[in-house]
Amino acid sequence: MKFQLLPMIAAAMIFTAGCQSKSQTTSTDGNGKDSASVVAADPNNPSDGGQAPIGDIMKMKVADAKTILARKQVPILCYHQIRDWRPKDSKTAKDYIVPVEAFKAHIKMLADSGYHTILPDQLYDYLNNGTALPSKPVMLTFDDTDLDQFTIAAPEMKKYGFKGVFFVMTVSLGRPNYMSRAQVKELSDMGHVIGSHTWDHHNVKKYQGQDWVTQIEKPTKTLEEITGKPIHHFAYPFGLWNPEAIPELKKRGMKSAFILATKRDENDPLFTIRRIIASGYWSAKTLSNSIRNSF
């Protein structure tokens, strides 16, 4: 790695702030279908949602933006730290720190309400091809590689047969309070999906030249080596993106990318998929209402 001080600074900042974005907007789209889902995985037929080699991602058949935008949005939740609040936690930080019992209540509410978790390839196949999803689909995503996502979130989700998406920032792997490489692999082996979240959480809107290799290409390759699986999904740090980022992500094997609660791009909606941050202030009832109002 070419940087020396930056990783330490970045990791410290992320631990306290996470992917911060406070915008929460409501969007209304067309109606989707509710029924059992079958996800294809034929590498010879990329258009059916199969895993194409990285070099072929740019050649994959993609539905037009109008078609994708017309499909009903799937609720996608974004979590960061899952731990009890501490006296030094600021009011803003508590939005990104969900107390343990609150998280458990969130997951129980989703299960009791009949939600079924889906994974990024299912979402991609639904948005791109119209493939049916389970009734009441929801996606659970976790940013920044925090250790409590492995020790608290994953076991709690397992109780209900839920699977999630863990967007990993590779600079923090093995550091105190963050997941190790072995733990990331274990999550992958358990059926969760590992996604790319840059090397050290730099704002994608500021990338130039070699930054695309340092922040996207190398971290993605690292995660593929850890998991033994292709990495095709990305989450923007802070939820911030620009149109220039999308072709760079496509060139590096990404099929989709996730923002936060801002408006989707009218030209590339698969690379601006909306999520909402599950606030540490929210009760299970508030979360339920927010899902209905935001998607």
C-alpha positions as CSV (number, residue, x, y, z in Angstrom):
1,M,0.0,0.0,0.0
2,K,1.3,3.4,-1.0
3,F,-0.4,5.3,1.9
4,Q,0.9,5.2,5.4
5,L,-1.0,7.5,7.7
6,L,-4.3,7.6,5.7
7,P,-5.6,4.2,6.6
8,M,-5.3,4.8,10.4
9,I,-7.0,8.2,10.0
10,A,-9.7,6.9,7.7
11,A,-10.5,3.9,10.0
12,A,-10.9,6.1,13.0
13,M,-13.2,8.5,11.2
14,I,-15.3,5.7,9.9
15,F,-15.6,4.0,13.3
16,T,-17.3,7.1,14.6
17,A,-19.2,8.3,11.6
18,G,-20.0,5.4,9.2
19,C,-21.5,6.1,5.8
20,Q,-23.3,9.2,6.9
21,S,-26.1,10.7,4.9
22,K,-29.2,12.0,6.6
23,S,-31.5,12.4,3.6
24,Q,-34.6,10.2,3.7
25,T,-36.9,10.6,0.7
26,T,-40.0,8.9,-0.4
27,S,-40.4,7.5,-3.9
28,T,-43.3,5.8,-5.6
29,D,-42.8,3.4,-8.5
30,G,-44.9,0.9,-10.5
31,N,-46.1,-2.4,-9.1
32,G,-44.0,-5.5,-9.0
33,K,-45.0,-9.2,-8.6
34,D,-45.1,-11.2,-5.4
35,S,-44.4,-14.9,-5.8
36,A,-41.7,-17.5,-5.4
37,S,-38.3,-16.6,-6.9
38,V,-35.9,-18.7,-8.9
39,V,-32.5,-17.1,-9.6
40,A,-30.6,-18.4,-12.6
41,A,-26.8,-18.9,-12.6
42,D,-25.9,-19.8,-16.1
43,P,-22.5,-18.1,-17.0
44,N,-23.2,-18.7,-20.6
45,N,-26.4,-16.6,-20.5
46,P,-25.6,-13.4,-18.6
47,S,-29.0,-11.9,-19.4
48,D,-30.7,-14.3,-17.1
49,G,-28.8,-13.1,-14.0
50,G,-25.9,-15.6,-14.2
51,Q,-22.4,-14.8,-13.1
52,A,-20.5,-13.5,-16.1
53,P,-16.7,-13.2,-16.0
54,I,-15.6,-9.7,-15.0
55,G,-14.4,-8.9,-18.5
56,D,-17.9,-9.6,-19.9
57,I,-19.9,-7.4,-17.5
58,M,-19.9,-4.5,-19.9
59,K,-21.4,-6.8,-22.5
60,M,-24.3,-8.1,-20.3
61,K,-27.8,-7.4,-21.7
62,V,-29.4,-4.8,-19.5
63,A,-33.0,-3.6,-19.6
64,D,-33.6,0.0,-20.5
65,A,-33.7,2.5,-17.6
66,K,-37.4,3.2,-18.0
67,T,-38.3,-0.5,-17.5
68,I,-36.1,-0.8,-14.4
69,L,-37.4,2.4,-12.9
70,A,-41.0,1.3,-13.4
71,R,-40.5,-1.8,-11.2
72,K,-41.6,-1.4,-7.6
73,Q,-38.6,-0.7,-5.3
74,V,-37.5,-3.3,-2.8
75,P,-37.0,-2.1,0.7
76,I,-33.2,-2.1,1.5
77,L,-31.9,-1.3,5.0
78,C,-28.4,-0.1,5.8
79,Y,-26.8,-0.8,9.1
80,H,-23.5,0.3,10.5
81,Q,-22.5,-0.3,14.1
82,I,-24.7,-2.6,16.3
83,R,-23.8,-1.9,19.9
84,D,-25.2,-0.1,22.9
85,W,-24.7,3.7,23.0
86,R,-21.9,5.1,25.1
87,P,-21.8,8.4,26.9
88,K,-19.3,9.9,24.4
89,D,-21.5,9.0,21.4
90,S,-22.9,12.2,19.7
91,K,-26.5,12.7,18.8
92,T,-25.6,12.4,15.2
93,A,-23.5,9.2,15.7
94,K,-26.5,7.5,17.4
95,D,-28.3,7.5,14.0
96,Y,-25.6,5.0,12.8
97,I,-25.3,3.0,16.1
98,V,-28.2,0.7,16.6
99,P,-28.4,-0.7,20.2
100,V,-28.3,-4.5,20.4
101,E,-31.9,-4.9,21.7
102,A,-33.2,-2.4,19.1
103,F,-31.5,-4.4,16.4
104,K,-33.0,-7.6,17.7
105,A,-36.4,-6.0,17.7
106,H,-35.9,-4.8,14.1
107,I,-35.1,-8.3,12.9
108,K,-38.0,-9.9,14.9
109,M,-40.4,-7.4,13.4
110,L,-39.3,-8.2,9.9
111,A,-39.8,-11.9,10.5
112,D,-43.1,-11.5,12.3
113,S,-44.4,-9.3,9.5
114,G,-43.6,-11.9,6.9
115,Y,-40.6,-10.3,5.2
116,H,-38.2,-12.5,3.3
117,T,-34.6,-11.4,2.8
118,I,-33.2,-11.4,-0.7
119,L,-29.6,-11.0,-2.0
120,P,-28.2,-8.7,-4.7
121,D,-28.3,-11.2,-7.6
122,Q,-32.0,-11.7,-6.9
123,L,-32.6,-8.0,-6.9
124,Y,-30.6,-7.6,-10.1
125,D,-32.5,-10.3,-11.8
126,Y,-35.8,-8.8,-10.7
127,L,-34.9,-5.2,-11.8
128,N,-33.2,-6.3,-15.0
129,N,-35.4,-9.2,-16.1
130,G,-38.6,-9.0,-14.1
131,T,-37.9,-12.3,-12.3
132,A,-40.4,-12.7,-9.5
133,L,-39.3,-12.3,-5.8
134,P,-40.6,-13.8,-2.6
135,S,-43.6,-12.1,-1.0
136,K,-42.6,-9.0,1.0
137,P,-38.9,-8.9,0.0
138,V,-36.4,-6.9,2.0
139,M,-32.6,-6.6,1.8
140,L,-30.4,-6.2,4.9
141,T,-27.1,-4.5,4.2
142,F,-24.2,-3.7,6.5
143,D,-21.4,-1.2,5.8
144,D,-17.9,-0.7,7.0
145,T,-16.8,-4.2,8.3
146,D,-17.6,-3.6,12.0
147,L,-17.0,-6.6,14.1
148,D,-20.4,-6.4,15.8
149,Q,-21.9,-7.2,12.4
150,F,-20.3,-10.7,12.7
151,T,-20.8,-11.2,16.4
152,I,-24.3,-9.8,16.8
153,A,-26.0,-9.2,13.5
154,A,-25.2,-12.5,11.8
155,P,-26.3,-14.8,14.7
156,E,-29.5,-12.8,15.2
157,M,-30.3,-13.1,11.5
158,K,-29.6,-16.8,11.6
159,K,-32.4,-17.3,14.1
160,Y,-34.9,-16.4,11.4
161,G,-33.1,-17.8,8.3
162,F,-32.2,-14.3,7.1
163,K,-29.3,-13.5,4.9
164,G,-27.6,-10.2,4.4
165,V,-25.1,-8.2,2.3
166,F,-21.9,-7.1,4.0
167,F,-20.1,-4.2,2.2
168,V,-16.5,-4.5,3.3
169,M,-13.9,-1.8,3.5
170,T,-10.6,-3.7,3.2
171,V,-8.3,-1.3,4.9
172,S,-9.9,-2.2,8.3
173,L,-9.6,-6.0,7.9
174,G,-8.0,-7.5,11.0
175,R,-7.9,-4.3,13.0
176,P,-9.4,-3.9,16.5
177,N,-13.3,-3.7,16.4
178,Y,-13.3,-4.8,12.7
179,M,-13.8,-8.2,11.1
180,S,-10.9,-10.4,10.1
181,R,-10.4,-12.0,6.7
182,A,-11.5,-15.3,8.2
183,Q,-14.7,-13.8,9.6
184,V,-15.5,-12.3,6.2
185,K,-15.0,-15.7,4.6
186,E,-17.2,-17.3,7.2
187,L,-20.0,-14.9,6.4
188,S,-19.6,-15.8,2.7
189,D,-19.6,-19.5,3.4
190,M,-22.8,-19.1,5.5
191,G,-24.6,-17.8,2.4
192,H,-24.3,-14.1,3.0
193,V,-23.0,-11.9,0.2
194,I,-19.8,-9.9,0.4
195,G,-19.8,-6.6,-1.5
196,S,-17.1,-4.0,-2.2
197,H,-17.0,-0.8,-0.2
198,T,-13.6,0.7,-1.3
199,W,-10.2,0.4,0.4
200,D,-10.4,3.2,2.9
201,H,-13.8,4.9,2.4
202,H,-12.8,7.8,0.2
203,N,-15.6,9.8,-1.4
204,V,-16.0,8.3,-4.9
205,K,-16.8,11.8,-6.3
206,K,-13.2,12.8,-5.7
207,Y,-11.5,9.9,-7.5
208,Q,-9.0,10.5,-10.2
209,G,-6.6,8.4,-12.2
210,Q,-5.1,5.6,-10.1
211,D,-7.8,6.0,-7.4
212,W,-10.0,3.6,-9.3
213,V,-7.4,0.9,-9.0
214,T,-6.6,1.7,-5.4
215,Q,-10.1,2.1,-4.1
216,I,-12.1,-0.3,-6.3
217,E,-10.0,-2.7,-8.3
218,K,-7.6,-3.9,-5.7
219,P,-10.1,-4.2,-2.8
220,T,-12.5,-6.1,-5.0
221,K,-9.7,-8.5,-5.9
222,T,-8.8,-8.9,-2.3
223,L,-12.4,-9.8,-1.4
224,E,-12.5,-12.3,-4.2
225,E,-9.4,-14.0,-2.9
226,I,-10.8,-14.1,0.6
227,T,-14.2,-15.5,-0.4
228,G,-13.3,-17.5,-3.5
229,K,-16.3,-15.9,-5.2
230,P,-16.8,-13.1,-7.7
231,I,-17.6,-9.7,-6.3
232,H,-20.2,-7.9,-8.4
233,H,-21.9,-5.4,-6.1
234,F,-20.7,-2.1,-4.6
235,A,-21.8,0.4,-2.0
236,Y,-20.7,4.0,-2.3
237,P,-19.1,5.5,0.8
238,F,-21.4,8.1,2.3
239,G,-23.9,7.1,-0.4
240,L,-22.2,9.7,-2.7
241,W,-21.7,9.0,-6.4
242,N,-21.4,10.8,-9.7
243,P,-22.1,9.7,-13.3
244,E,-18.3,9.3,-14.0
245,A,-18.1,6.5,-11.5
246,I,-20.6,4.2,-13.2
247,P,-18.5,3.2,-16.3
248,E,-15.5,2.8,-14.0
249,L,-17.5,0.3,-11.8
250,K,-18.7,-1.5,-14.8
251,K,-15.2,-1.9,-16.2
252,R,-14.2,-3.5,-12.8
253,G,-16.9,-6.1,-12.8
254,M,-19.8,-4.5,-10.9
255,K,-23.4,-5.3,-11.8
256,S,-25.0,-2.9,-9.4
257,A,-24.1,-0.2,-6.9
258,F,-26.0,1.1,-3.9
259,I,-26.5,4.7,-2.7
260,L,-28.6,5.9,0.3
261,A,-31.9,7.6,0.2
262,T,-31.4,10.1,-2.6
263,K,-32.9,10.0,-6.0
264,R,-31.9,7.3,-8.5
265,D,-30.1,8.1,-11.7
266,E,-32.5,8.2,-14.7
267,N,-29.9,6.6,-17.0
268,D,-28.3,4.0,-14.8
269,P,-30.7,3.0,-12.0
270,L,-28.9,-0.3,-11.4
271,F,-25.9,1.7,-10.2
272,T,-27.9,4.0,-7.9
273,I,-30.1,1.5,-6.0
274,R,-31.6,3.2,-3.0
275,R,-31.2,2.2,0.7
276,I,-32.3,3.8,3.9
277,I,-30.2,3.9,7.0
278,A,-31.9,2.0,9.9
279,S,-31.5,4.6,12.6
280,G,-30.4,3.8,16.2
281,Y,-33.3,5.9,17.3
282,W,-35.9,3.8,15.6
283,S,-38.2,1.3,17.3
284,A,-39.4,-1.7,15.4
285,K,-42.7,0.1,14.7
286,T,-40.8,3.2,13.4
287,L,-38.7,1.0,11.1
288,S,-41.9,-0.7,9.8
289,N,-43.4,2.7,9.1
290,S,-40.2,4.0,7.4
291,I,-40.1,1.0,5.1
292,R,-43.7,1.6,4.0
293,N,-43.1,5.4,3.5
294,S,-39.7,5.2,1.8
295,F,-40.4,2.4,-0.7
